[in-house]
Amino acid sequence: MAQKISIKIAGRTFNLTAATPEQEEVFRLAADAINKRFVVYTQSYPGKTAADMLSMVALSETALRIEMQKEMEKIRQGESNLEKDLEQYLKDIEQ
């Protein structure tokens, strides 16, 4: 059941609709991660605008996501290789 929620990012409140409790949790965790990174950038680069800081947050979070996607692809490839090796091993045993 959809639920209306409010989250705060960089001091601004956003009203959202979460389709499930799990999605609400994800929204809240994401907002918390953004806010933590925002504080770090604000402390590291005083005098920059909130838009600048949020752009840096978006860049760093997106870069992290891409790195994780690449790592997952390596893991999937390794899994595929292991499956092929196992299939070959089982064929060799049967012979």
PDB file with one MODEL, atoms N, CA, C and O in Angstrom:
MODEL        1
ATOM      1  N   MET A   1       0.840  -1.176   0.000  1.00  0.00           N
ATOM      2  CA  MET A   1       0.000   0.000   0.000  1.00  0.00           C
ATOM      3  C   MET A   1       0.885   1.239   0.000  1.00  0.00           C
ATOM      4  O   MET A   1       1.792   1.350   0.825  1.00  0.00           O
ATOM      5  N   ALA A   2       0.640   2.146  -0.889  1.00  0.00           N
ATOM      6  CA  ALA A   2       1.441   3.361  -1.013  1.00  0.00           C
ATOM      7  C   ALA A   2       1.272   4.229   0.227  1.00  0.00           C
ATOM      8  O   ALA A   2       0.195   4.327   0.814  1.00  0.00           O
ATOM      9  N   GLN A   3       2.390   4.856   0.598  1.00  0.00           N
ATOM     10  CA  GLN A   3       2.371   5.720   1.775  1.00  0.00           C
ATOM     11  C   GLN A   3       3.106   7.007   1.442  1.00  0.00           C
ATOM     12  O   GLN A   3       4.179   6.982   0.840  1.00  0.00           O
ATOM     13  N   LYS A   4       2.530   8.121   1.831  1.00  0.00           N
ATOM     14  CA  LYS A   4       3.177   9.416   1.632  1.00  0.00           C
ATOM     15  C   LYS A   4       4.211   9.598   2.734  1.00  0.00           C
ATOM     16  O   LYS A   4       3.936   9.367   3.911  1.00  0.00           O
ATOM     17  N   ILE A   5       5.410  10.019   2.325  1.00  0.00           N
ATOM     18  CA  ILE A   5       6.478  10.253   3.293  1.00  0.00           C
ATOM     19  C   ILE A   5       7.149  11.584   2.977  1.00  0.00           C
ATOM     20  O   ILE A   5       7.040  12.106   1.867  1.00  0.00           O
ATOM     21  N   SER A   6       7.832  12.111   3.961  1.00  0.00           N
ATOM     22  CA  SER A   6       8.635  13.322   3.780  1.00  0.00           C
ATOM     23  C   SER A   6      10.070  12.985   4.137  1.00  0.00           C
ATOM     24  O   SER A   6      10.349  12.368   5.164  1.00  0.00           O
ATOM     25  N   ILE A   7      10.965  13.404   3.267  1.00  0.00           N
ATOM     26  CA  ILE A   7      12.380  13.246   3.576  1.00  0.00           C
ATOM     27  C   ILE A   7      13.042  14.607   3.423  1.00  0.00           C
ATOM     28  O   ILE A   7      12.567  15.469   2.684  1.00  0.00           O
ATOM     29  N   LYS A   8      14.132  14.778   4.126  1.00  0.00           N
ATOM     30  CA  LYS A   8      14.849  16.043   4.073  1.00  0.00           C
ATOM     31  C   LYS A   8      16.233  15.781   3.473  1.00  0.00           C
ATOM     32  O   LYS A   8      16.975  14.908   3.922  1.00  0.00           O
ATOM     33  N   ILE A   9      16.552  16.573   2.440  1.00  0.00           N
ATOM     34  CA  ILE A   9      17.862  16.482   1.793  1.00  0.00           C
ATOM     35  C   ILE A   9      18.432  17.887   1.732  1.00  0.00           C
ATOM     36  O   ILE A   9      17.812  18.799   1.185  1.00  0.00           O
ATOM     37  N   ALA A  10      19.612  18.050   2.296  1.00  0.00           N
ATOM     38  CA  ALA A  10      20.311  19.341   2.305  1.00  0.00           C
ATOM     39  C   ALA A  10      19.409  20.464   2.819  1.00  0.00           C
ATOM     40  O   ALA A  10      19.415  21.578   2.294  1.00  0.00           O
ATOM     41  N   GLY A  11      18.636  20.144   3.854  1.00  0.00           N
ATOM     42  CA  GLY A  11      17.788  21.156   4.467  1.00  0.00           C
ATOM     43  C   GLY A  11      16.454  21.400   3.794  1.00  0.00           C
ATOM     44  O   GLY A  11      15.646  22.187   4.287  1.00  0.00           O
ATOM     45  N   ARG A  12      16.215  20.744   2.689  1.00  0.00           N
ATOM     46  CA  ARG A  12      14.940  20.914   1.974  1.00  0.00           C
ATOM     47  C   ARG A  12      14.088  19.658   2.139  1.00  0.00           C
ATOM     48  O   ARG A  12      14.596  18.538   2.082  1.00  0.00           O
ATOM     49  N   THR A  13      12.810  19.854   2.340  1.00  0.00           N
ATOM     50  CA  THR A  13      11.885  18.740   2.530  1.00  0.00           C
ATOM     51  C   THR A  13      11.246  18.361   1.203  1.00  0.00           C
ATOM     52  O   THR A  13      10.827  19.215   0.422  1.00  0.00           O
ATOM     53  N   PHE A  14      11.186  17.065   0.975  1.00  0.00           N
ATOM     54  CA  PHE A  14      10.583  16.533  -0.238  1.00  0.00           C
ATOM     55  C   PHE A  14       9.494  15.541   0.160  1.00  0.00           C
ATOM     56  O   PHE A  14       9.721  14.653   0.981  1.00  0.00           O
ATOM     57  N   ASN A  15       8.331  15.699  -0.420  1.00  0.00           N
ATOM     58  CA  ASN A  15       7.212  14.788  -0.187  1.00  0.00           C
ATOM     59  C   ASN A  15       7.199  13.751  -1.295  1.00  0.00           C
ATOM     60  O   ASN A  15       7.166  14.089  -2.478  1.00  0.00           O
ATOM     61  N   LEU A  16       7.226  12.494  -0.904  1.00  0.00           N
ATOM     62  CA  LEU A  16       7.277  11.384  -1.850  1.00  0.00           C
ATOM     63  C   LEU A  16       6.193  10.378  -1.515  1.00  0.00           C
ATOM     64  O   LEU A  16       5.578  10.430  -0.449  1.00  0.00           O
ATOM     65  N   THR A  17       5.975   9.480  -2.427  1.00  0.00           N
ATOM     66  CA  THR A  17       5.093   8.351  -2.177  1.00  0.00           C
ATOM     67  C   THR A  17       5.916   7.079  -2.292  1.00  0.00           C
ATOM     68  O   THR A  17       6.540   6.813  -3.320  1.00  0.00           O
ATOM     69  N   ALA A  18       5.906   6.302  -1.221  1.00  0.00           N
ATOM     70  CA  ALA A  18       6.611   5.023  -1.208  1.00  0.00           C
ATOM     71  C   ALA A  18       5.584   3.923  -1.464  1.00  0.00           C
ATOM     72  O   ALA A  18       4.573   3.831  -0.768  1.00  0.00           O
ATOM     73  N   ALA A  19       5.850   3.103  -2.454  1.00  0.00           N
ATOM     74  CA  ALA A  19       4.904   2.051  -2.837  1.00  0.00           C
ATOM     75  C   ALA A  19       4.855   0.932  -1.796  1.00  0.00           C
ATOM     76  O   ALA A  19       3.819   0.293  -1.611  1.00  0.00           O
ATOM     77  N   THR A  20       5.978   0.701  -1.123  1.00  0.00           N
ATOM     78  CA  THR A  20       6.062  -0.378  -0.132  1.00  0.00           C
ATOM     79  C   THR A  20       6.883   0.105   1.058  1.00  0.00           C
ATOM     80  O   THR A  20       7.602   1.099   0.950  1.00  0.00           O
ATOM     81  N   PRO A  21       6.784  -0.585   2.186  1.00  0.00           N
ATOM     82  CA  PRO A  21       7.644  -0.244   3.318  1.00  0.00           C
ATOM     83  C   PRO A  21       9.130  -0.369   2.971  1.00  0.00           C
ATOM     84  O   PRO A  21       9.960   0.390   3.471  1.00  0.00           O
ATOM     85  N   GLU A  22       9.448  -1.327   2.119  1.00  0.00           N
ATOM     86  CA  GLU A  22      10.843  -1.500   1.709  1.00  0.00           C
ATOM     87  C   GLU A  22      11.329  -0.292   0.918  1.00  0.00           C
ATOM     88  O   GLU A  22      12.458   0.166   1.098  1.00  0.00           O
ATOM     89  N   GLN A  23      10.468   0.221   0.039  1.00  0.00           N
ATOM     90  CA  GLN A  23      10.849   1.397  -0.737  1.00  0.00           C
ATOM     91  C   GLN A  23      10.996   2.616   0.170  1.00  0.00           C
ATOM     92  O   GLN A  23      11.880   3.445  -0.047  1.00  0.00           O
ATOM     93  N   GLU A  24      10.144   2.730   1.174  1.00  0.00           N
ATOM     94  CA  GLU A  24      10.280   3.827   2.128  1.00  0.00           C
ATOM     95  C   GLU A  24      11.635   3.752   2.827  1.00  0.00           C
ATOM     96  O   GLU A  24      12.315   4.765   2.992  1.00  0.00           O
ATOM     97  N   GLU A  25      12.016   2.554   3.231  1.00  0.00           N
ATOM     98  CA  GLU A  25      13.313   2.383   3.882  1.00  0.00           C
ATOM     99  C   GLU A  25      14.457   2.787   2.955  1.00  0.00           C
ATOM    100  O   GLU A  25      15.406   3.445   3.380  1.00  0.00           O
ATOM    101  N   VAL A  26      14.360   2.392   1.693  1.00  0.00           N
ATOM    102  CA  VAL A  26      15.392   2.744   0.720  1.00  0.00           C
ATOM    103  C   VAL A  26      15.463   4.258   0.544  1.00  0.00           C
ATOM    104  O   VAL A  26      16.555   4.824   0.519  1.00  0.00           O
ATOM    105  N   PHE A  27      14.314   4.920   0.423  1.00  0.00           N
ATOM    106  CA  PHE A  27      14.301   6.380   0.307  1.00  0.00           C
ATOM    107  C   PHE A  27      14.969   7.034   1.507  1.00  0.00           C
ATOM    108  O   PHE A  27      15.772   7.955   1.353  1.00  0.00           O
ATOM    109  N   ARG A  28      14.638   6.558   2.699  1.00  0.00           N
ATOM    110  CA  ARG A  28      15.197   7.161   3.917  1.00  0.00           C
ATOM    111  C   ARG A  28      16.698   6.904   4.022  1.00  0.00           C
ATOM    112  O   ARG A  28      17.455   7.794   4.411  1.00  0.00           O
ATOM    113  N   LEU A  29      17.128   5.700   3.679  1.00  0.00           N
ATOM    114  CA  LEU A  29      18.562   5.396   3.701  1.00  0.00           C
ATOM    115  C   LEU A  29      19.310   6.227   2.658  1.00  0.00           C
ATOM    116  O   LEU A  29      20.413   6.711   2.915  1.00  0.00           O
ATOM    117  N   ALA A  30      18.706   6.387   1.485  1.00  0.00           N
ATOM    118  CA  ALA A  30      19.331   7.195   0.432  1.00  0.00           C
ATOM    119  C   ALA A  30      19.456   8.643   0.867  1.00  0.00           C
ATOM    120  O   ALA A  30      20.502   9.261   0.674  1.00  0.00           O
ATOM    121  N   ALA A  31      18.401   9.190   1.452  1.00  0.00           N
ATOM    122  CA  ALA A  31      18.448  10.575   1.927  1.00  0.00           C
ATOM    123  C   ALA A  31      19.518  10.741   3.003  1.00  0.00           C
ATOM    124  O   ALA A  31      20.233  11.743   3.023  1.00  0.00           O
ATOM    125  N   ASP A  32      19.625   9.762   3.892  1.00  0.00           N
ATOM    126  CA  ASP A  32      20.647   9.817   4.943  1.00  0.00           C
ATOM    127  C   ASP A  32      22.055   9.799   4.336  1.00  0.00           C
ATOM    128  O   ASP A  32      22.927  10.557   4.760  1.00  0.00           O
ATOM    129  N   ALA A  33      22.271   8.936   3.348  1.00  0.00           N
ATOM    130  CA  ALA A  33      23.577   8.863   2.689  1.00  0.00           C
ATOM    131  C   ALA A  33      23.908  10.174   1.986  1.00  0.00           C
ATOM    132  O   ALA A  33      25.037  10.660   2.066  1.00  0.00           O
ATOM    133  N   ILE A  34      22.924  10.745   1.298  1.00  0.00           N
ATOM    134  CA  ILE A  34      23.130  12.021   0.606  1.00  0.00           C
ATOM    135  C   ILE A  34      23.484  13.110   1.605  1.00  0.00           C
ATOM    136  O   ILE A  34      24.422  13.877   1.390  1.00  0.00           O
ATOM    137  N   ASN A  35      22.736  13.175   2.693  1.00  0.00           N
ATOM    138  CA  ASN A  35      22.985  14.213   3.693  1.00  0.00           C
ATOM    139  C   ASN A  35      24.370  14.077   4.329  1.00  0.00           C
ATOM    140  O   ASN A  35      25.045  15.078   4.572  1.00  0.00           O
ATOM    141  N   LYS A  36      24.787  12.855   4.595  1.00  0.00           N
ATOM    142  CA  LYS A  36      26.121  12.655   5.176  1.00  0.00           C
ATOM    143  C   LYS A  36      27.204  13.115   4.205  1.00  0.00           C
ATOM    144  O   LYS A  36      28.142  13.804   4.605  1.00  0.00           O
ATOM    145  N   ARG A  37      27.082  12.745   2.951  1.00  0.00           N
ATOM    146  CA  ARG A  37      28.070  13.141   1.952  1.00  0.00           C
ATOM    147  C   ARG A  37      28.023  14.654   1.737  1.00  0.00           C
ATOM    148  O   ARG A  37      29.061  15.286   1.540  1.00  0.00           O
ATOM    149  N   PHE A  38      26.822  15.237   1.774  1.00  0.00           N
ATOM    150  CA  PHE A  38      26.651  16.677   1.633  1.00  0.00           C
ATOM    151  C   PHE A  38      27.414  17.414   2.731  1.00  0.00           C
ATOM    152  O   PHE A  38      28.088  18.407   2.457  1.00  0.00           O
ATOM    153  N   VAL A  39      27.313  16.938   3.961  1.00  0.00           N
ATOM    154  CA  VAL A  39      28.026  17.565   5.078  1.00  0.00           C
ATOM    155  C   VAL A  39      29.536  17.493   4.860  1.00  0.00           C
ATOM    156  O   VAL A  39      30.247  18.469   5.097  1.00  0.00           O
ATOM    157  N   VAL A  40      30.018  16.354   4.415  1.00  0.00           N
ATOM    158  CA  VAL A  40      31.457  16.198   4.168  1.00  0.00           C
ATOM    159  C   VAL A  40      31.929  17.192   3.113  1.00  0.00           C
ATOM    160  O   VAL A  40      32.946  17.859   3.301  1.00  0.00           O
ATOM    161  N   TYR A  41      31.200  17.296   2.013  1.00  0.00           N
ATOM    162  CA  TYR A  41      31.590  18.237   0.961  1.00  0.00           C
ATOM    163  C   TYR A  41      31.474  19.682   1.423  1.00  0.00           C
ATOM    164  O   TYR A  41      32.311  20.515   1.078  1.00  0.00           O
ATOM    165  N   THR A  42      30.444  19.980   2.199  1.00  0.00           N
ATOM    166  CA  THR A  42      30.271  21.338   2.705  1.00  0.00           C
ATOM    167  C   THR A  42      31.446  21.740   3.595  1.00  0.00           C
ATOM    168  O   THR A  42      31.909  22.879   3.546  1.00  0.00           O
ATOM    169  N   GLN A  43      31.924  20.798   4.406  1.00  0.00           N
ATOM    170  CA  GLN A  43      33.075  21.070   5.265  1.00  0.00           C
ATOM    171  C   GLN A  43      34.371  21.157   4.464  1.00  0.00           C
ATOM    172  O   GLN A  43      35.262  21.939   4.794  1.00  0.00           O
ATOM    173  N   SER A  44      34.468  20.361   3.427  1.00  0.00           N
ATOM    174  CA  SER A  44      35.687  20.342   2.616  1.00  0.00           C
ATOM    175  C   SER A  44      35.794  21.526   1.661  1.00  0.00           C
ATOM    176  O   SER A  44      36.896  21.970   1.338  1.00  0.00           O
ATOM    177  N   TYR A  45      34.661  22.030   1.215  1.00  0.00           N
ATOM    178  CA  TYR A  45      34.636  23.122   0.236  1.00  0.00           C
ATOM    179  C   TYR A  45      33.735  24.255   0.716  1.00  0.00           C
ATOM    180  O   TYR A  45      32.674  24.491   0.138  1.00  0.00           O
ATOM    181  N   PRO A  46      34.148  24.953   1.766  1.00  0.00           N
ATOM    182  CA  PRO A  46      33.302  26.040   2.269  1.00  0.00           C
ATOM    183  C   PRO A  46      33.139  27.136   1.211  1.00  0.00           C
ATOM    184  O   PRO A  46      34.042  27.396   0.415  1.00  0.00           O
ATOM    185  N   GLY A  47      31.994  27.754   1.227  1.00  0.00           N
ATOM    186  CA  GLY A  47      31.739  28.832   0.283  1.00  0.00           C
ATOM    187  C   GLY A  47      31.073  28.393  -1.005  1.00  0.00           C
ATOM    188  O   GLY A  47      30.597  29.228  -1.774  1.00  0.00           O
ATOM    189  N   LYS A  48      31.035  27.109  -1.246  1.00  0.00           N
ATOM    190  CA  LYS A  48      30.355  26.613  -2.450  1.00  0.00           C
ATOM    191  C   LYS A  48      28.850  26.579  -2.198  1.00  0.00           C
ATOM    192  O   LYS A  48      28.407  26.497  -1.052  1.00  0.00           O
ATOM    193  N   THR A  49      28.086  26.641  -3.252  1.00  0.00           N
ATOM    194  CA  THR A  49      26.630  26.634  -3.117  1.00  0.00           C
ATOM    195  C   THR A  49      26.121  25.227  -2.817  1.00  0.00           C
ATOM    196  O   THR A  49      26.818  24.234  -3.023  1.00  0.00           O
ATOM    197  N   ALA A  50      24.890  25.175  -2.328  1.00  0.00           N
ATOM    198  CA  ALA A  50      24.260  23.877  -2.083  1.00  0.00           C
ATOM    199  C   ALA A  50      24.144  23.095  -3.384  1.00  0.00           C
ATOM    200  O   ALA A  50      24.306  21.875  -3.394  1.00  0.00           O
ATOM    201  N   ALA A  51      23.864  23.790  -4.477  1.00  0.00           N
ATOM    202  CA  ALA A  51      23.771  23.120  -5.782  1.00  0.00           C
ATOM    203  C   ALA A  51      25.111  22.500  -6.163  1.00  0.00           C
ATOM    204  O   ALA A  51      25.156  21.391  -6.695  1.00  0.00           O
ATOM    205  N   ASP A  52      26.207  23.219  -5.891  1.00  0.00           N
ATOM    206  CA  ASP A  52      27.538  22.668  -6.164  1.00  0.00           C
ATOM    207  C   ASP A  52      27.773  21.406  -5.346  1.00  0.00           C
ATOM    208  O   ASP A  52      28.248  20.393  -5.859  1.00  0.00           O
ATOM    209  N   MET A  53      27.429  21.489  -4.059  1.00  0.00           N
ATOM    210  CA  MET A  53      27.651  20.346  -3.174  1.00  0.00           C
ATOM    211  C   MET A  53      26.805  19.151  -3.601  1.00  0.00           C
ATOM    212  O   MET A  53      27.282  18.016  -3.610  1.00  0.00           O
ATOM    213  N   LEU A  54      25.544  19.410  -3.957  1.00  0.00           N
ATOM    214  CA  LEU A  54      24.675  18.317  -4.396  1.00  0.00           C
ATOM    215  C   LEU A  54      25.151  17.726  -5.718  1.00  0.00           C
ATOM    216  O   LEU A  54      24.989  16.530  -5.959  1.00  0.00           O
ATOM    217  N   SER A  55      25.732  18.554  -6.571  1.00  0.00           N
ATOM    218  CA  SER A  55      26.311  18.034  -7.812  1.00  0.00           C
ATOM    219  C   SER A  55      27.474  17.099  -7.509  1.00  0.00           C
ATOM    220  O   SER A  55      27.616  16.055  -8.144  1.00  0.00           O
ATOM    221  N   MET A  56      28.297  17.468  -6.547  1.00  0.00           N
ATOM    222  CA  MET A  56      29.418  16.616  -6.161  1.00  0.00           C
ATOM    223  C   MET A  56      28.920  15.316  -5.520  1.00  0.00           C
ATOM    224  O   MET A  56      29.478  14.245  -5.754  1.00  0.00           O
ATOM    225  N   VAL A  57      27.866  15.427  -4.712  1.00  0.00           N
ATOM    226  CA  VAL A  57      27.273  14.225  -4.120  1.00  0.00           C
ATOM    227  C   VAL A  57      26.764  13.309  -5.229  1.00  0.00           C
ATOM    228  O   VAL A  57      27.014  12.104  -5.210  1.00  0.00           O
ATOM    229  N   ALA A  58      26.050  13.884  -6.194  1.00  0.00           N
ATOM    230  CA  ALA A  58      25.520  13.083  -7.305  1.00  0.00           C
ATOM    231  C   ALA A  58      26.650  12.413  -8.076  1.00  0.00           C
ATOM    232  O   ALA A  58      26.556  11.239  -8.435  1.00  0.00           O
ATOM    233  N   LEU A  59      27.718  13.163  -8.329  1.00  0.00           N
ATOM    234  CA  LEU A  59      28.858  12.602  -9.052  1.00  0.00           C
ATOM    235  C   LEU A  59      29.492  11.452  -8.279  1.00  0.00           C
ATOM    236  O   LEU A  59      29.740  10.387  -8.843  1.00  0.00           O
ATOM    237  N   SER A  60      29.753  11.659  -6.996  1.00  0.00           N
ATOM    238  CA  SER A  60      30.429  10.615  -6.222  1.00  0.00           C
ATOM    239  C   SER A  60      29.542   9.381  -6.048  1.00  0.00           C
ATOM    240  O   SER A  60      30.029   8.254  -6.132  1.00  0.00           O
ATOM    241  N   GLU A  61      28.258   9.582  -5.808  1.00  0.00           N
ATOM    242  CA  GLU A  61      27.358   8.438  -5.649  1.00  0.00           C
ATOM    243  C   GLU A  61      27.188   7.675  -6.960  1.00  0.00           C
ATOM    244  O   GLU A  61      27.124   6.446  -6.960  1.00  0.00           O
ATOM    245  N   THR A  62      27.116   8.388  -8.058  1.00  0.00           N
ATOM    246  CA  THR A  62      26.980   7.731  -9.355  1.00  0.00           C
ATOM    247  C   THR A  62      28.261   6.987  -9.719  1.00  0.00           C
ATOM    248  O   THR A  62      28.207   5.880 -10.255  1.00  0.00           O
ATOM    249  N   ALA A  63      29.406   7.590  -9.430  1.00  0.00           N
ATOM    250  CA  ALA A  63      30.681   6.908  -9.684  1.00  0.00           C
ATOM    251  C   ALA A  63      30.760   5.625  -8.858  1.00  0.00           C
ATOM    252  O   ALA A  63      31.196   4.589  -9.359  1.00  0.00           O
ATOM    253  N   LEU A  64      30.343   5.693  -7.607  1.00  0.00           N
ATOM    254  CA  LEU A  64      30.341   4.503  -6.755  1.00  0.00           C
ATOM    255  C   LEU A  64      29.421   3.431  -7.328  1.00  0.00           C
ATOM    256  O   LEU A  64      29.777   2.253  -7.353  1.00  0.00           O
ATOM    257  N   ARG A  65      28.245   3.833  -7.786  1.00  0.00           N
ATOM    258  CA  ARG A  65      27.300   2.875  -8.375  1.00  0.00           C
ATOM    259  C   ARG A  65      27.891   2.198  -9.605  1.00  0.00           C
ATOM    260  O   ARG A  65      27.737   0.991  -9.791  1.00  0.00           O
ATOM    261  N   ILE A  66      28.571   2.983 -10.447  1.00  0.00           N
ATOM    262  CA  ILE A  66      29.192   2.421 -11.652  1.00  0.00           C
ATOM    263  C   ILE A  66      30.298   1.449 -11.281  1.00  0.00           C
ATOM    264  O   ILE A  66      30.417   0.383 -11.886  1.00  0.00           O
ATOM    265  N   GLU A  67      31.116   1.809 -10.285  1.00  0.00           N
ATOM    266  CA  GLU A  67      32.161   0.894  -9.820  1.00  0.00           C
ATOM    267  C   GLU A  67      31.553  -0.414  -9.328  1.00  0.00           C
ATOM    268  O   GLU A  67      32.077  -1.491  -9.610  1.00  0.00           O
ATOM    269  N   MET A  68      30.455  -0.320  -8.599  1.00  0.00           N
ATOM    270  CA  MET A  68      29.798  -1.517  -8.083  1.00  0.00           C
ATOM    271  C   MET A  68      29.212  -2.352  -9.215  1.00  0.00           C
ATOM    272  O   MET A  68      29.252  -3.581  -9.160  1.00  0.00           O
ATOM    273  N   GLN A  69      28.668  -1.696 -10.242  1.00  0.00           N
ATOM    274  CA  GLN A  69      28.138  -2.432 -11.388  1.00  0.00           C
ATOM    275  C   GLN A  69      29.257  -3.184 -12.102  1.00  0.00           C
ATOM    276  O   GLN A  69      29.078  -4.332 -12.507  1.00  0.00           O
ATOM    277  N   LYS A  70      30.404  -2.539 -12.255  1.00  0.00           N
ATOM    278  CA  LYS A  70      31.545  -3.209 -12.892  1.00  0.00           C
ATOM    279  C   LYS A  70      32.013  -4.387 -12.053  1.00  0.00           C
ATOM    280  O   LYS A  70      32.348  -5.441 -12.593  1.00  0.00           O
ATOM    281  N   GLU A  71      32.039  -4.217 -10.744  1.00  0.00           N
ATOM    282  CA  GLU A  71      32.451  -5.303  -9.857  1.00  0.00           C
ATOM    283  C   GLU A  71      31.461  -6.461  -9.933  1.00  0.00           C
ATOM    284  O   GLU A  71      31.863  -7.625  -9.930  1.00  0.00           O
ATOM    285  N   MET A  72      30.165  -6.144 -10.000  1.00  0.00           N
ATOM    286  CA  MET A  72      29.154  -7.197 -10.136  1.00  0.00           C
ATOM    287  C   MET A  72      29.331  -7.953 -11.448  1.00  0.00           C
ATOM    288  O   MET A  72      29.154  -9.170 -11.490  1.00  0.00           O
ATOM    289  N   GLU A  73      29.678  -7.246 -12.510  1.00  0.00           N
ATOM    290  CA  GLU A  73      29.899  -7.912 -13.795  1.00  0.00           C
ATOM    291  C   GLU A  73      31.092  -8.866 -13.691  1.00  0.00           C
ATOM    292  O   GLU A  73      31.049  -9.971 -14.231  1.00  0.00           O
ATOM    293  N   LYS A  74      32.143  -8.448 -13.009  1.00  0.00           N
ATOM    294  CA  LYS A  74      33.291  -9.341 -12.808  1.00  0.00           C
ATOM    295  C   LYS A  74      32.880 -10.576 -12.011  1.00  0.00           C
ATOM    296  O   LYS A  74      33.299 -11.692 -12.318  1.00  0.00           O
ATOM    297  N   ILE A  75      32.061 -10.365 -10.989  1.00  0.00           N
ATOM    298  CA  ILE A  75      31.595 -11.487 -10.171  1.00  0.00           C
ATOM    299  C   ILE A  75      30.740 -12.429 -11.005  1.00  0.00           C
ATOM    300  O   ILE A  75      30.889 -13.648 -10.917  1.00  0.00           O
ATOM    301  N   ARG A  76      29.841 -11.868 -11.816  1.00  0.00           N
ATOM    302  CA  ARG A  76      28.998 -12.705 -12.682  1.00  0.00           C
ATOM    303  C   ARG A  76      29.837 -13.494 -13.676  1.00  0.00           C
ATOM    304  O   ARG A  76      29.559 -14.663 -13.944  1.00  0.00           O
ATOM    305  N   GLN A  77      30.857 -12.856 -14.217  1.00  0.00           N
ATOM    306  CA  GLN A  77      31.740 -13.550 -15.161  1.00  0.00           C
ATOM    307  C   GLN A  77      32.484 -14.674 -14.452  1.00  0.00           C
ATOM    308  O   GLN A  77      32.639 -15.767 -14.996  1.00  0.00           O
ATOM    309  N   GLY A  78      32.943 -14.396 -13.234  1.00  0.00           N
ATOM    310  CA  GLY A  78      33.607 -15.436 -12.457  1.00  0.00           C
ATOM    311  C   GLY A  78      32.675 -16.590 -12.150  1.00  0.00           C
ATOM    312  O   GLY A  78      33.080 -17.752 -12.197  1.00  0.00           O
ATOM    313  N   GLU A  79      31.426 -16.275 -11.835  1.00  0.00           N
ATOM    314  CA  GLU A  79      30.426 -17.303 -11.572  1.00  0.00           C
ATOM    315  C   GLU A  79      30.200 -18.150 -12.824  1.00  0.00           C
ATOM    316  O   GLU A  79      30.120 -19.376 -12.749  1.00  0.00           O
ATOM    317  N   SER A  80      30.098 -17.485 -13.968  1.00  0.00           N
ATOM    318  CA  SER A  80      29.903 -18.194 -15.229  1.00  0.00           C
ATOM    319  C   SER A  80      31.087 -19.118 -15.516  1.00  0.00           C
ATOM    320  O   SER A  80      30.903 -20.258 -15.941  1.00  0.00           O
ATOM    321  N   ASN A  81      32.294 -18.624 -15.283  1.00  0.00           N
ATOM    322  CA  ASN A  81      33.487 -19.443 -15.503  1.00  0.00           C
ATOM    323  C   ASN A  81      33.499 -20.651 -14.572  1.00  0.00           C
ATOM    324  O   ASN A  81      33.849 -21.754 -14.992  1.00  0.00           O
ATOM    325  N   LEU A  82      33.119 -20.449 -13.312  1.00  0.00           N
ATOM    326  CA  LEU A  82      33.069 -21.565 -12.367  1.00  0.00           C
ATOM    327  C   LEU A  82      32.043 -22.607 -12.793  1.00  0.00           C
ATOM    328  O   LEU A  82      32.293 -23.807 -12.685  1.00  0.00           O
ATOM    329  N   GLU A  83      30.888 -22.151 -13.278  1.00  0.00           N
ATOM    330  CA  GLU A  83      29.861 -23.081 -13.746  1.00  0.00           C
ATOM    331  C   GLU A  83      30.375 -23.911 -14.921  1.00  0.00           C
ATOM    332  O   GLU A  83      30.152 -25.121 -14.978  1.00  0.00           O
ATOM    333  N   LYS A  84      31.061 -23.263 -15.850  1.00  0.00           N
ATOM    334  CA  LYS A  84      31.624 -23.978 -16.997  1.00  0.00           C
ATOM    335  C   LYS A  84      32.670 -24.990 -16.530  1.00  0.00           C
ATOM    336  O   LYS A  84      32.696 -26.129 -16.997  1.00  0.00           O
ATOM    337  N   ASP A  85      33.527 -24.564 -15.609  1.00  0.00           N
ATOM    338  CA  ASP A  85      34.548 -25.469 -15.074  1.00  0.00           C
ATOM    339  C   ASP A  85      33.906 -26.665 -14.377  1.00  0.00           C
ATOM    340  O   ASP A  85      34.360 -27.798 -14.539  1.00  0.00           O
ATOM    341  N   LEU A  86      32.852 -26.414 -13.604  1.00  0.00           N
ATOM    342  CA  LEU A  86      32.168 -27.497 -12.896  1.00  0.00           C
ATOM    343  C   LEU A  86      31.517 -28.455 -13.881  1.00  0.00           C
ATOM    344  O   LEU A  86      31.598 -29.672 -13.711  1.00  0.00           O
ATOM    345  N   GLU A  87      30.870 -27.913 -14.915  1.00  0.00           N
ATOM    346  CA  GLU A  87      30.250 -28.766 -15.924  1.00  0.00           C
ATOM    347  C   GLU A  87      31.300 -29.644 -16.608  1.00  0.00           C
ATOM    348  O   GLU A  87      31.081 -30.835 -16.829  1.00  0.00           O
ATOM    349  N   GLN A  88      32.430 -29.045 -16.935  1.00  0.00           N
ATOM    350  CA  GLN A  88      33.495 -29.809 -17.582  1.00  0.00           C
ATOM    351  C   GLN A  88      34.050 -30.870 -16.645  1.00  0.00           C
ATOM    352  O   GLN A  88      34.340 -31.989 -17.067  1.00  0.00           O
ATOM    353  N   TYR A  89      34.195 -30.523 -15.394  1.00  0.00           N
ATOM    354  CA  TYR A  89      34.702 -31.469 -14.396  1.00  0.00           C
ATOM    355  C   TYR A  89      33.754 -32.660 -14.265  1.00  0.00           C
ATOM    356  O   TYR A  89      34.193 -33.810 -14.219  1.00  0.00           O
ATOM    357  N   LEU A  90      32.456 -32.379 -14.206  1.00  0.00           N
ATOM    358  CA  LEU A  90      31.469 -33.448 -14.083  1.00  0.00           C
ATOM    359  C   LEU A  90      31.452 -34.332 -15.326  1.00  0.00           C
ATOM    360  O   LEU A  90      31.298 -35.549 -15.219  1.00  0.00           O
ATOM    361  N   LYS A  91      31.609 -33.728 -16.508  1.00  0.00           N
ATOM    362  CA  LYS A  91      31.693 -34.508 -17.743  1.00  0.00           C
ATOM    363  C   LYS A  91      32.917 -35.410 -17.725  1.00  0.00           C
ATOM    364  O   LYS A  91      32.846 -36.571 -18.130  1.00  0.00           O
ATOM    365  N   ASP A  92      34.038 -34.878 -17.257  1.00  0.00           N
ATOM    366  CA  ASP A  92      35.277 -35.662 -17.197  1.00  0.00           C
ATOM    367  C   ASP A  92      35.144 -36.833 -16.233  1.00  0.00           C
ATOM    368  O   ASP A  92      35.695 -37.906 -16.480  1.00  0.00           O
ATOM    369  N   ILE A  93      34.415 -36.636 -15.137  1.00  0.00           N
ATOM    370  CA  ILE A  93      34.213 -37.718 -14.165  1.00  0.00           C
ATOM    371  C   ILE A  93      33.370 -38.819 -14.757  1.00  0.00           C
ATOM    372  O   ILE A  93      33.633 -39.998 -14.520  1.00  0.00           O
ATOM    373  N   GLU A  94      32.347 -38.452 -15.535  1.00  0.00           N
ATOM    374  CA  GLU A  94      31.437 -39.423 -16.124  1.00  0.00           C
ATOM    375  C   GLU A  94      32.119 -40.295 -17.175  1.00  0.00           C
ATOM    376  O   GLU A  94      31.669 -41.409 -17.443  1.00  0.00           O
ATOM    377  N   GLN A  95      33.166 -39.811 -17.753  1.00  0.00           N
ATOM    378  CA  GLN A  95      33.818 -40.552 -18.846  1.00  0.00           C
ATOM    379  C   GLN A  95      34.709 -41.628 -18.319  1.00  0.00           C
ATOM    380  O   GLN A  95      35.335 -42.348 -19.097  1.00  0.00           O
TER     381      GLN A  95
ENDMDL
END
